[in-house]
Amino acid sequence: MRIAVVRERAERERRIALSPEAVENLTGDGHELVVEAGAGEAANMADAAYVEAGATIAPDRTAAIGDGGVVVGVNGPDTPELRAGLGADHVVLGLFDPLWRPQPMAELAVTGATALSLDLVPRSTRAQAVDVLSSTATVVGFQAVLVAGVRMPRLMPLLMTAAGTVPPARVVVLGAGVAGLQAIATARRLGAVVQGFDIREEALEQIRSLGAKSIDLPEADPDDPTDPAQRTQAALTPHLAEADVVITAAQVPGRRSPTLVTDVMVEAMRPGALLVDLAAERGGNCTLSRADEEV
């Protein structure tokens, strides 16, 4: 099988779909690997490493994808330039997010190419080998805590010195999926006092298993006419008011991110407190969030 690895064009994108190690495994199985020149430079994977792994380096994207075969990339071919040359003999693999962004998929379908969107692979035990969302979310949750740690005006761990005691920072994580749980684990390892919240009971158990305290909301009165979302926001407000860092990580596939933090809740937070919204790309969990902007 001919497999082409293309260079990513998205701004600030540093990933590549296949590493030299993965290429070596595929060439060992008898597949023909063609890598677009410079595809791995941003990930510190030089063309020479791919050649050593058995791949051929193509001078440009057109030469890489050829007349047919499998084309692998991180992001989908979202522009006419990236779809040029694709046809019925191509199978395109990547992260296309077709539920949230259906138009690029409709335009790709016109080319006749077959698309396999790996972000739609179910998170089942049998499918874990190709679960790209969990691995990516793990990185995001880890990085969120590092970003907050650099930006926050205090230290995370408890420090007891001859000059005095520095109490640990307080971190609240809303949403205990893969990213949220990784953020909780990382903040705990750095010495922060961590609380976590999720609407799922099993997720609350996972939060506690990582050594964090779960935020358990009081049972709702069936006669209370208050909107459930507003009731949850009101119950979370005092926890956010005491936090130095709030990390939100609640997303729904194909839908806008749920609103967990309102303007009023932000106003109740401490001066200098940080909120890291991992769902900003789809509207954000905080009403003040703006994708690709620091507010």
N, C-alpha and C positions, 0 to 999 in steps of 0.2 A: 504494500500500500504506500502511496505517496503522501507524505504529511508535510505541510508547509507551516512554518512558524513565522508570524508577521510581527513587525515592529509596531508598538503602540503609539498612537498619535495624540491621545488626549493630554490636555495640559496637566502638568505635575504627575503624570502617570509614570511610575518607575518599574512597574512589574513586567514580566515576560511570561508567556503561557507555559513554556517548557524550559527547564533548566538543562545544562549539559548532562547531568546525571540521568535525567529522564530520557533525553535523546539517546544516550548510550544504551539504555535498556531497550528502546524501540528499535534502534539499528541492530542490536543483538538478536532481536526477534525477526530480522529480515526486512524491516520496513525502510523505505527511502525517506530520509529527512532532509528538507531544504529550509534553511534559515535565512530570513532577510538580513542583509548586512546592517550591523549596528543594532539589531533587535535587543540584545542583552546588555548594551553599554550602561544604561541607567541603573541596572541591577548588578553592576560590576561583574558581568558575565561576557567576556570578550569573544569575538568571532573565533579566535584561535581555539578556545575551549570547546566550541561546537564542532570545529573541524576535527579536533582530537577525538571527540566522541563519535565521529563517523558521519557527520552531517556535511552537506554542501552549502556554501554561502552564495546566495543570489544577490545580484547588485541592487535590486529594487523590489517593490511589492509585486508588480506585474510578473516578473520572472519567478518570484517565490511561489505564487499561487498556481502558476501554470495553467494548463487546460483542464485540469480536473484533480480530484483527490480530496483529502481532508485539509481544511485550513483552520488552524487553532490560534486564538488570540484571547486576551483578557476581556477587552471591551468589544462590542459588536461593530460591524461596519455601518456606522450611523450617517455617513455622508455619501453623496454620489461618487466622490473620488474613491472612497474605500470600497464601494460596491462594484466599481468598474472591474471587469474581467471575470466576475463570478457568474456561473451558469449552472445548468442542470446537472453537470458532472461534478459539482463541488458539494461537500458536506462541511458546514461551518460550525465550529464549536467555540463557545465563549460564555460570557455573562451578559445576556441581552436585556434582562428585566422587562420582558414583553407585557406583563400585566400593568406595569406602571407607565411604560413607554411603548405603546403598541404601534405607533406610526412607523418607526424605523423597521420593525419586523414586517409590516405590510409592504414596505418598499423593497425589503430584501426578498420577499416572496415573489415579487415581479421578475426577479432574475432567474427564477427556477431552481435556485440552490436550496438544499435541505439545511435547516438550522436546528441545532441541538443546544438549548439554553440550559447550561448546567446549574443555574440558580433555581431552576424548577425541579431539580431532583429531590424527591421526598427524603426527609431526614429519618430514614429507617435504618435498622441495623445492617440489612443487606446492602444498602446504598452508601454506607459510610465511606467506602473507598473513593467515591466521587463527590463527596459532600463538600463543595467549595465554600458554602456559606459559613459553616462552623469554623473552618480554619481562618477565614477572613475575619469573622467576628472575634475570634480569640485575639488576633493582632490588634483590632480596634479597641477592645476592652483594656488590654495591657497598655496601649499607647495613651489612652485617655487619662489614665492615672499619672503617667509620666509627664504629660503636658500640664496637668493640673499641679503636679509637684513642683515643676519649674516656675510656674506663674504665681502660685499662691504666696502670700507674704509671711508664711510661717512654715515650720518644719512639721513633717508627719509624725515622726517617732517621739515617744516620751524620752526626755533627756533629764537626767539628774546629775548635776555638777556642783562643784564647790561654790559656784557663783549663783546657784539657784536651780529651780526646776522649770522645764519647759513642757507644758502639757501637750499631749498628742492632738493632732488635727482631727476634726470630726468629718467623716465622709458619708454621704447618703447616696445610695444607688437606687434608682427607680427603673424597674424592669430587670428581671433575673433570667434572661435568656443566656446564650453563650457569651455575648459581649458583657452583659451585666455581671455574670458570675465571675468572669475573668477579671473585671474591674474590682470586684469585691476581694477576690483572692490577692490581687496585686497590692491594693491599698492596705490589706491586713499585713502582708509581708513587709511593707514599708513602715508599719507601726501605727497606722491610723486606727482610730475608733470608728468602726463601720456599722452602718445600718443599711438594710436592703428592703425593698418592697416589690411585690408583684401581686397581681390579682389571683394567681393560681396557688392553691394550697401546697401542691408538691414543690413549687418553686420556693416557697417560704421555708420548707424543710431543707432545700439545697442551700439556701442562704445561711441557715443556722449550722449546717454541716461544715461550712467554711470558716466558722468561728465568728461570724458577724451576728448582729442582733436583727431579727426580723421585725418589721413594723406591722403589727397586727391591728387592723381597724376594728372598731366595735361593730357588733352586729346591727344591721339596719332595722329600724322600726318599720314594719310593713305598712303602717298608717302614715309614715312620714312622706309628704308629697315632694320633698327635695329631690332634684335630679341626682341619680347615683354618681355621676361624674363630679358634680359640684360637692357632693357629700365627701367623696374621696379626697378632693382637693383641699377641702376645709380640714380634714383629719391629718393631711400631710403637712399643712402649713407650719405648725409648731416644730416639726422635725427639721424642716428646711431652715427655719429661722435660727436654729442652733448650729447649722452646718457651716464648715469652712469650704467644702467642695460638694457640689451636687452633680452627679452624673446620671443622665437620662438615656435609656437604651431600650425604649419600647417601640417596636415596629410591627406592622401588619402587612403581609405580602400583598402587593398590588393596590394598597389603599394608603390614604394620608395617615401620617403618624398621629396617634392619639394625643390630645392635649392633657398633659399631666401637671404643668406648672404655668400658672397665670401671671399676669402683671402684678396683681395684688400679692401673690406668693413671693415674687421676686423682691418687691418692696419691703417685705418682712424679713428678708435675709440680712445677714451682717454686712457692714461696709467692708469691702475687700474680698467678700466671698466670691467663689467662681461657680459657674454652671457650664458643664461640658455636655452639649446636646449631640448625641451620636445619631439621632434621627433627623438632623436638620435638612438632609437632602430631600426628604418628602414632607416638608412643612414644619418639622420639628416637634418635639414634645413640650417645648416652651413657647409661649406666644410671642416672645421677643426674639426668637432665633431667626437667623437669616443664613441660608446656605452660603458657604465660602466667605462669610463675613464674621468679623469679631465685633460684637455689640457691647 
